Amino acid sequence: MLAATLLFEPKLGAKGTIVRRSLLVFGFGFAVALVAGWVAFPRALYVRRQQPLEFHHKTHSEKSGLAQCDSCHVVGSDGEFSGIPRMEVCAGCHAEKLGSSESEAILVDDYLKPAKETPWLVYSRQPANVWFSHAIHTRRASLACTDCHGSYGESDQARIYQQNRISGYSRDIGDIPSRAFAALRTMA
């Protein structure tokens, strides 16, 4: 009731009432701006897309013994990162269906047998003018993959891909530096 009185009553003659009304209007506007900036804007800026297949890092690391990231994701001597493994790597184990899941059937029937690459949505795709060396971070700074990329090796479902509507890049490009800086601070 006090808020309505302060907002809609004409000037009551006291200078304090005008100041309180101004602060209340400012506070309300500031709260709306925060909600819009933290909740509404990111939802409007990013479109959510599913990966073409469900992929479970946890299943591959536990059942296949591929505990290290570099078992599938290779970093070259020049620091170039292979990213998502080529189909030949997957075909080494998945030439025939290993399980009964829908994703396994799609992988084998739609991609491996016809020798087509899976159209994965790449979380780490970067602009053409950017060259990033994983070697500097893993060899010189002795960072583990999990220091920047989190514990994806323990995940039991594919993350939702969030694509920026303006730049076309994944939201993850913005999240990795904050995790990397946190890892470097703990090393110092």
Order of alpha helices (4+ residues) and beta strands (2+ residues): alpha-alpha-alpha-beta-alpha-alpha-alpha-alpha-beta-alpha
